[in-house]
Amino acid sequence: MSPTPQNTIDCIVYRSRIKDGMYLYLAANHPYAELPENILQGMGRDPEEAMRLTLTPERKLARVDIAQVMENLRERGFHLQMPPRAEYLASWDNDKLGLRGRGED
């Protein structure tokens, strides 16, 4: 199935200058200044634009579920991706390197 305007969302992904690993997916038509105050505080008033994406249900994202991101963009205009926990990073690094602890087969 090819993407149609109904199942695509253009967004801008911002990287927080305050909290490492925090990203904000913002619907391209949603003004940054109109975000809730707590989001603005967490991201900073001048976040770094990381990339622009056209999201589709078939697209894969590294650490988040595309369906959840698209739903949040439609309903709220944004999706906040929190930094990974240390346990997740350790597990991801071990998996990436092909390492497993005892009993993890």
DRENDRENDO-209739 format. One record per residue (C-alpha): residue in three letters; y, x, z. Coordinates in Angstrom, 3 decimals, decimal comma, always signed. Layout:
<"ALA" <Y X Z>>
...
end
This chain:
<"MET" <+0,000 +0,000 +0,000>>
<"SER" <+3,326 +1,485 -1,009>>
<"PRO" <+6,302 +1,275 +1,358>>
<"THR" <+8,614 -1,713 +0,943>>
<"PRO" <+11,993 -2,254 +2,568>>
<"GLN" <+10,332 -4,608 +5,098>>
<"ASN" <+7,954 -1,936 +6,424>>
<"THR" <+10,244 +1,102 +6,394>>
<"ILE" <+12,953 +2,160 +8,822>>
<"ASP" <+15,488 +4,902 +8,204>>
<"CYS" <+16,278 +6,792 +11,364>>
<"ILE" <+17,993 +9,868 +12,720>>
<"VAL" <+16,164 +12,000 +15,266>>
<"TYR" <+18,346 +13,724 +17,848>>
<"ARG" <+17,313 +16,590 +20,156>>
<"SER" <+18,763 +16,526 +23,667>>
<"ARG" <+20,953 +19,477 +24,607>>
<"ILE" <+20,394 +18,584 +28,267>>
<"LYS" <+16,618 +18,094 +28,591>>
<"ASP" <+14,289 +20,297 +26,558>>
<"GLY" <+11,670 +18,299 +24,665>>
<"MET" <+13,561 +14,986 +24,803>>
<"TYR" <+14,181 +13,324 +21,445>>
<"LEU" <+15,948 +10,126 +20,478>>
<"TYR" <+14,948 +8,184 +17,364>>
<"LEU" <+17,983 +6,134 +16,368>>
<"ALA" <+17,963 +3,492 +13,642>>
<"ALA" <+20,256 +4,824 +10,909>>
<"ASN" <+22,454 +1,712 +11,134>>
<"HIS" <+22,812 +1,855 +14,959>>
<"PRO" <+25,963 +3,656 +16,214>>
<"TYR" <+25,162 +6,435 +18,705>>
<"ALA" <+28,150 +5,508 +20,885>>
<"GLU" <+26,680 +2,007 +21,442>>
<"LEU" <+23,563 +3,289 +23,220>>
<"PRO" <+23,069 +2,331 +26,884>>
<"GLU" <+24,946 +4,601 +29,290>>
<"ASN" <+21,762 +6,005 +30,881>>
<"ILE" <+20,521 +7,132 +27,442>>
<"LEU" <+23,871 +8,756 +26,662>>
<"GLN" <+23,737 +10,610 +29,978>>
<"GLY" <+20,189 +11,849 +29,356>>
<"MET" <+20,868 +12,945 +25,801>>
<"GLY" <+24,427 +14,149 +26,239>>
<"ARG" <+27,504 +13,005 +24,363>>
<"ASP" <+26,912 +15,504 +21,566>>
<"PRO" <+23,158 +15,789 +20,875>>
<"GLU" <+21,820 +17,959 +18,080>>
<"GLU" <+20,633 +16,139 +14,965>>
<"ALA" <+17,077 +17,375 +14,399>>
<"MET" <+16,178 +15,426 +11,232>>
<"ARG" <+16,438 +12,225 +9,260>>
<"LEU" <+13,281 +10,277 +8,497>>
<"THR" <+12,107 +7,184 +6,700>>
<"LEU" <+9,393 +5,754 +8,906>>
<"THR" <+6,458 +3,768 +7,542>>
<"PRO" <+3,366 +2,485 +9,372>>
<"GLU" <+1,289 +5,139 +7,582>>
<"ARG" <+3,439 +8,070 +8,698>>
<"LYS" <+2,063 +10,338 +11,417>>
<"LEU" <+4,283 +11,608 +14,215>>
<"ALA" <+3,353 +14,558 +16,413>>
<"ARG" <+3,527 +13,101 +19,932>>
<"VAL" <+4,341 +9,428 +19,608>>
<"ASP" <+2,765 +6,304 +18,165>>
<"ILE" <+4,535 +5,304 +14,937>>
<"ALA" <+3,976 +1,580 +15,610>>
<"GLN" <+5,689 +1,826 +19,013>>
<"VAL" <+8,606 +3,814 +17,579>>
<"MET" <+9,123 +1,309 +14,758>>
<"GLU" <+8,907 -1,655 +17,144>>
<"ASN" <+11,511 -0,095 +19,464>>
<"LEU" <+13,801 +0,706 +16,536>>
<"ARG" <+13,600 -2,902 +15,321>>
<"GLU" <+14,088 -4,447 +18,770>>
<"ARG" <+16,525 -2,013 +20,450>>
<"GLY" <+17,801 +0,239 +17,692>>
<"PHE" <+16,380 +3,343 +19,387>>
<"HIS" <+13,239 +4,988 +20,786>>
<"LEU" <+13,382 +7,666 +23,465>>
<"GLN" <+10,667 +10,331 +23,370>>
<"MET" <+10,348 +12,016 +26,751>>
<"PRO" <+9,351 +15,666 +27,142>>
<"PRO" <+5,611 +16,255 +27,453>>
<"ARG" <+4,198 +16,917 +30,890>>
<"ALA" <+2,895 +20,407 +31,676>>
<"GLU" <-0,716 +19,124 +31,773>>
<"TYR" <-0,360 +17,747 +28,260>>
<"LEU" <+1,039 +21,033 +26,965>>
<"ALA" <-1,764 +23,057 +28,563>>
<"SER" <-4,377 +20,731 +27,091>>
<"TRP" <-2,703 +20,759 +23,681>>
<"ASP" <-2,506 +24,575 +23,656>>
<"ASN" <-6,175 +24,888 +24,608>>
<"ASP" <-7,229 +22,370 +21,949>>
<"LYS" <-5,084 +24,097 +19,349>>
<"LEU" <-6,674 +27,456 +20,187>>
<"GLY" <-10,178 +26,004 +20,245>>
<"LEU" <-10,517 +26,627 +23,975>>
<"ARG" <-12,118 +24,165 +26,326>>
<"GLY" <-12,714 +24,271 +30,050>>
<"ARG" <-16,179 +23,872 +31,526>>
<"GLY" <-17,513 +20,354 +31,210>>
<"GLU" <-14,957 +19,326 +28,561>>
<"ASP" <-17,413 +19,113 +25,650>>
end
